[in-house]
């Protein structure tokens, strides 16, 4: 019987100090070659154990093998020039990044995430969620020197994502999540073609499919942007209706310590909703009461059987000890909510 209020992370977790730089969104690796490959696996195992110890019901790999959630996928794609990166404003010029260039037709070199997906599947009996960047967000994180059309390039990336997603499903992954923070920036494009590209990426999957749409990691550029959004953040209002009509099973959204009107969750009728009950932009650790209260508010608009307690976004730039305490709060808060709302 399914447990009420499953618990899961949005995706990333902090990398150990022996693997990479600390508290950075684009951390440099501290090892190379076979040593790096072994260290990535060790870090993945560490976080599988930590999630299980905390009591999460859905386990992820913590994205320990990826330097960045988008570029971790792009490194396995032909037609992309990483040698000649260019400076480009991304997320509607919210911040500048050095990005690779798409210079030819896109093609996968081979499997992308087989090692970490199979490692995660082999070391937990719980359900496994694996994350991939969404096609629209990828398009916003590369410089186009080949396609000349964002929608066409998004569909090309969607085909490659679909190949890897089908292989991840065969590896035993239970939930495949596509991360689309760009949906909160280019709302009209998201509704007009972003959701269609997302569905292309998920085509043919029989496991659970999910999309994560947030307001970004807890870095200065994102915090500054949030301060410009006013008292109500209504970006979700533009894309949720399109997602409600889509074939995607689950939607992950930001909630706690945000200005997202809670009633917007009602627009996701028929979907499982991963409610962000943990703030990743603050080192202040939530209490179980905070988490349970957020779940209670969401239950006004989300049926009990469809609510999953989650983090607002990834925890990659966070200190490891803070992340561990927040995982504990997530699980304890969900347990308290079960007592209150069972």
C-alpha positions as CSV (number, residue, x, y, z in Angstrom):
1,X,0.0,0.0,0.0
2,X,1.5,3.4,-0.9
3,X,2.6,5.5,2.0
4,X,0.9,8.8,2.5
5,X,3.2,11.8,1.9
6,X,6.2,10.2,0.2
7,X,9.5,12.1,0.7
8,X,12.1,13.0,-1.9
9,X,14.8,15.4,-2.8
10,X,14.4,17.7,-5.9
11,X,17.7,16.4,-7.3
12,X,21.2,17.5,-6.2
13,X,23.0,17.2,-2.9
14,X,26.3,18.7,-1.8
15,X,29.4,17.1,-3.0
16,X,31.9,15.9,-0.3
17,X,35.0,18.0,0.1
18,X,37.3,15.2,-1.1
19,X,35.4,15.1,-4.4
20,X,34.9,18.7,-5.4
21,X,35.0,22.4,-4.3
22,X,32.5,23.3,-1.6
23,X,29.4,25.5,-1.8
24,X,29.8,26.2,-5.5
25,X,27.3,25.7,-8.3
26,X,30.0,24.8,-10.8
27,X,32.6,23.1,-8.5
28,X,35.9,22.0,-9.8
29,X,36.7,18.3,-9.4
30,X,39.6,17.5,-7.0
31,X,40.6,14.3,-8.8
32,X,40.8,13.0,-12.3
33,X,40.7,9.8,-14.4
34,X,39.9,6.5,-12.6
35,X,40.3,8.2,-9.2
36,X,37.6,10.6,-10.0
37,X,35.3,7.9,-11.3
38,X,35.7,5.9,-8.1
39,X,35.2,9.0,-6.0
40,X,31.9,9.9,-7.8
41,X,30.6,6.4,-7.0
42,X,31.7,6.6,-3.4
43,X,29.9,10.0,-3.0
44,X,26.8,8.5,-4.6
45,X,26.8,5.6,-2.1
46,X,27.4,8.0,0.7
47,X,24.2,10.0,-0.2
48,X,22.1,6.9,-0.8
49,X,22.9,5.8,2.7
50,X,22.3,9.3,4.1
51,X,18.8,9.5,2.4
52,X,17.9,6.0,3.7
53,X,19.1,6.9,7.2
54,X,17.0,10.0,7.2
55,X,14.0,7.9,6.1
56,X,13.2,9.2,2.6
57,X,10.9,6.9,0.7
58,X,12.2,7.9,-2.7
59,X,16.0,7.9,-3.3
60,X,18.2,9.8,-5.8
61,X,21.8,9.8,-6.7
62,X,22.3,13.3,-5.5
63,X,23.8,14.2,-8.9
64,X,27.2,13.4,-7.5
65,X,28.7,12.5,-10.9
66,X,27.7,15.8,-12.5
67,X,29.6,19.1,-12.2
68,X,26.4,20.9,-13.3
69,X,22.9,19.6,-13.8
70,X,22.8,20.6,-17.5
71,X,26.4,20.2,-18.6
72,X,26.5,16.7,-17.0
73,X,24.3,15.6,-19.8
74,X,25.8,17.7,-22.6
75,X,29.2,16.2,-22.1
76,X,27.9,13.1,-23.7
77,X,26.4,14.8,-26.8
78,X,28.1,15.1,-30.2
79,X,27.7,18.4,-32.0
80,X,28.6,20.5,-29.0
81,X,31.9,22.4,-28.8
82,X,33.2,22.6,-25.2
83,X,36.6,23.8,-26.3
84,X,35.4,27.2,-27.3
85,X,32.9,28.3,-24.7
86,X,31.3,31.7,-24.9
87,X,29.9,34.1,-22.3
88,X,26.1,34.3,-22.5
89,X,23.3,35.6,-20.4
90,X,21.0,32.7,-19.3
91,X,17.6,32.6,-17.7
92,X,16.7,35.9,-19.5
93,X,20.1,37.4,-18.6
94,X,19.6,36.7,-14.9
95,X,23.3,35.8,-14.8
96,X,26.2,35.2,-17.2
97,X,27.7,31.8,-17.7
98,X,30.4,30.4,-19.9
99,X,28.5,28.0,-22.1
100,X,29.4,25.5,-24.9
101,X,28.2,26.0,-28.4
102,X,26.0,23.8,-30.6
103,X,27.9,23.6,-33.9
104,X,26.3,20.6,-35.6
105,X,23.4,18.2,-35.6
106,X,23.1,16.6,-32.1
107,X,23.7,13.0,-31.4
108,X,24.4,10.9,-28.2
109,X,27.9,9.5,-27.9
110,X,26.4,6.6,-25.9
111,X,24.9,6.1,-22.5
112,X,25.1,9.1,-20.2
113,X,24.1,8.1,-16.7
114,X,24.2,4.3,-16.7
115,X,26.9,4.0,-14.0
116,X,25.2,6.1,-11.3
117,X,21.7,4.9,-12.1
118,X,22.7,1.3,-11.9
119,X,24.7,1.9,-8.8
120,X,21.7,3.6,-7.1
121,X,19.3,0.9,-8.2
122,X,21.7,-1.8,-6.8
123,X,22.1,-0.2,-3.4
124,X,18.6,0.6,-2.4
125,X,15.3,-1.3,-2.2
126,X,13.3,1.9,-2.2
127,X,12.0,3.6,-5.3
128,X,14.6,5.5,-7.3
129,X,14.2,8.8,-8.9
130,X,16.7,10.0,-11.5
131,X,16.9,13.6,-12.9
132,X,17.7,14.9,-16.3
133,X,17.7,18.5,-17.6
134,X,14.6,19.4,-19.6
135,X,15.0,20.3,-23.3
136,X,13.9,24.0,-22.9
137,X,16.4,24.6,-20.0
138,X,19.2,23.0,-22.0
139,X,18.4,25.3,-24.9
140,X,18.7,28.2,-22.5
141,X,22.1,27.0,-21.3
142,X,23.9,26.6,-24.7
143,X,24.9,29.0,-27.5
144,X,23.2,28.0,-30.8
145,X,25.5,28.1,-33.9
146,X,23.6,25.5,-35.9
147,X,19.8,25.3,-35.6
148,X,18.8,28.9,-35.6
149,X,15.4,28.1,-33.9
150,X,15.0,27.5,-30.2
151,X,12.0,25.2,-30.6
152,X,13.7,23.0,-33.3
153,X,16.8,22.7,-31.1
154,X,14.7,21.8,-28.1
155,X,13.0,19.0,-30.0
156,X,16.5,17.7,-31.1
157,X,17.6,17.7,-27.4
158,X,14.3,16.1,-26.4
159,X,15.0,13.1,-28.7
160,X,18.4,12.6,-27.1
161,X,16.9,12.9,-23.6
162,X,14.3,10.4,-24.6
163,X,16.9,7.9,-25.6
164,X,18.6,8.2,-22.2
165,X,15.3,8.2,-20.3
166,X,14.2,4.9,-21.9
167,X,17.6,3.4,-21.0
168,X,17.3,4.6,-17.4
169,X,13.9,3.0,-17.2
170,X,15.5,-0.2,-18.4
171,X,18.1,0.2,-15.6
172,X,15.3,0.0,-13.1
173,X,14.6,3.7,-12.4
174,X,11.1,4.2,-11.0
175,X,10.7,8.0,-11.6
176,X,12.4,10.1,-14.3
177,X,12.3,13.8,-13.6
178,X,13.1,16.5,-16.1
179,X,14.3,19.8,-14.6
180,X,12.8,22.9,-16.3
181,X,13.6,26.1,-14.4
182,X,13.3,27.9,-17.7
183,X,9.5,27.3,-17.5
184,X,9.4,30.0,-14.8
185,X,11.3,32.5,-17.0
186,X,9.9,32.1,-20.5
187,X,6.3,31.3,-19.6
188,X,4.7,31.9,-23.0
189,X,7.3,29.7,-24.8
190,X,6.9,27.1,-22.1
191,X,3.1,26.9,-22.7
192,X,3.5,27.1,-26.5
193,X,6.3,24.6,-27.1
194,X,8.2,23.8,-23.9
195,X,5.6,21.3,-22.6
196,X,5.5,19.7,-26.0
197,X,9.3,19.3,-26.0
198,X,9.0,17.9,-22.5
199,X,6.5,15.3,-23.6
200,X,8.8,14.3,-26.5
201,X,11.5,13.7,-23.9
202,X,9.2,11.5,-22.0
203,X,7.7,9.6,-25.0
204,X,7.3,5.9,-24.5
205,X,8.1,5.8,-20.8
206,X,6.0,3.6,-18.6
207,X,7.6,4.5,-15.3
208,X,6.5,7.7,-13.5
209,X,7.5,10.9,-15.2
210,X,8.0,14.3,-13.5
211,X,9.0,17.8,-14.2
212,X,10.7,20.1,-11.7
213,X,10.0,23.9,-12.0
214,X,11.6,26.1,-9.4
215,X,13.0,29.6,-8.8
216,X,16.6,28.4,-8.7
217,X,19.4,27.4,-6.4
218,X,20.1,29.5,-3.3
219,X,22.7,31.6,-5.1
220,X,22.9,35.4,-5.1
221,X,21.8,35.9,-8.7
222,X,18.6,33.9,-8.0
223,X,18.0,35.6,-4.7
224,X,18.4,39.0,-6.3
225,X,15.9,38.0,-9.1
226,X,13.4,36.8,-6.5
227,X,13.5,40.2,-4.9
228,X,12.3,41.8,-8.2
229,X,9.2,39.5,-8.5
230,X,7.0,41.4,-6.0
231,X,4.6,40.1,-3.4
232,X,3.1,37.3,-5.5
233,X,5.0,34.9,-7.7
234,X,2.5,33.9,-10.3
235,X,4.8,32.4,-13.0
236,X,3.4,28.9,-12.4
237,X,-0.1,30.2,-13.4
238,X,1.0,30.4,-17.1
239,X,2.4,26.9,-17.5
240,X,0.4,24.7,-15.0
241,X,-2.7,24.4,-17.2
242,X,-0.6,23.1,-20.1
243,X,1.1,20.6,-17.7
244,X,-2.3,19.5,-16.4
245,X,-3.3,18.6,-19.9
246,X,0.0,16.8,-20.6
247,X,1.0,13.2,-20.1
248,X,3.6,14.1,-17.3
249,X,2.6,12.4,-14.1
250,X,4.2,14.6,-11.4
251,X,5.1,18.3,-11.0
252,X,7.7,19.5,-8.5
253,X,7.3,23.1,-7.4
254,X,8.7,25.6,-4.9
255,X,6.5,26.5,-1.9
256,X,8.1,27.0,1.5
257,X,9.4,30.6,2.1
258,X,8.2,31.6,-1.4
259,X,5.6,34.1,-2.6
260,X,3.9,31.5,-4.8
261,X,0.1,31.7,-4.1
262,X,-0.7,28.3,-2.6
263,X,-4.0,28.1,-4.6
264,X,-2.1,27.7,-7.9
265,X,-1.6,24.1,-7.0
266,X,-5.3,23.6,-7.9
267,X,-4.3,24.1,-11.5
268,X,-2.5,20.7,-11.4
269,X,-5.6,18.7,-10.9
270,X,-5.0,15.0,-11.8
271,X,-1.2,15.3,-11.2
272,X,1.0,14.1,-8.3
273,X,2.4,17.3,-6.7
274,X,5.9,17.4,-5.2
275,X,5.5,20.2,-2.8
276,X,8.7,22.1,-1.9
277,X,8.6,22.1,2.0
278,X,12.3,22.7,2.5
279,X,14.0,26.1,1.6
280,X,17.3,25.5,-0.1
281,X,18.1,29.2,-0.2
282,X,18.6,29.4,3.6
283,X,20.8,27.6,6.1
284,X,18.1,27.9,8.7
285,X,16.8,24.3,9.3
286,X,13.1,23.9,9.2
287,X,11.3,22.3,12.1
288,X,9.1,19.3,11.6
289,X,6.2,21.6,12.5
290,X,7.2,23.9,9.6
291,X,7.1,21.1,7.2
292,X,3.8,19.7,8.5
293,X,2.2,23.1,8.3
294,X,3.3,23.6,4.7
295,X,1.9,20.2,3.8
296,X,-1.4,21.1,5.6
297,X,-1.7,24.3,3.5
298,X,-1.1,22.4,0.3
299,X,-3.7,19.8,1.2
300,X,-6.4,22.5,0.6
301,X,-5.6,22.0,-3.1
302,X,-3.8,18.7,-3.5
303,X,-5.4,15.3,-2.5
304,X,-3.6,13.4,0.2
305,X,-2.8,10.5,-2.1
306,X,-1.1,12.9,-4.6
307,X,1.1,14.9,-2.3
308,X,4.9,14.2,-2.1
309,X,7.0,16.2,0.3
310,X,10.1,17.5,-1.4
311,X,12.8,20.2,-1.3
312,X,12.2,23.4,-3.2
313,X,15.2,22.8,-5.4
314,X,18.6,21.1,-5.4
315,X,21.0,21.4,-2.5
316,X,24.2,21.4,-4.5
317,X,25.7,24.7,-3.1
318,X,24.7,24.0,0.5
319,X,26.9,22.8,3.3
320,X,26.7,19.1,3.8
321,X,25.8,19.2,7.5
322,X,22.9,21.6,6.8
323,X,21.6,19.4,4.0
324,X,21.6,16.4,6.3
325,X,19.6,18.2,9.0
326,X,17.2,19.4,6.4
327,X,16.6,15.9,5.1
328,X,15.8,14.9,8.7
329,X,13.4,17.8,9.0
330,X,11.7,16.8,5.7
331,X,11.1,13.2,6.9
332,X,10.1,14.1,10.4
333,X,7.7,16.8,9.2
334,X,6.0,14.4,6.8
335,X,5.6,11.9,9.6
336,X,4.0,14.6,11.7
337,X,1.7,15.5,8.8
338,X,0.6,11.8,8.6
339,X,-0.4,11.9,12.2
340,X,-2.4,15.1,11.7
341,X,-4.1,14.4,8.4
342,X,-4.3,10.6,8.1
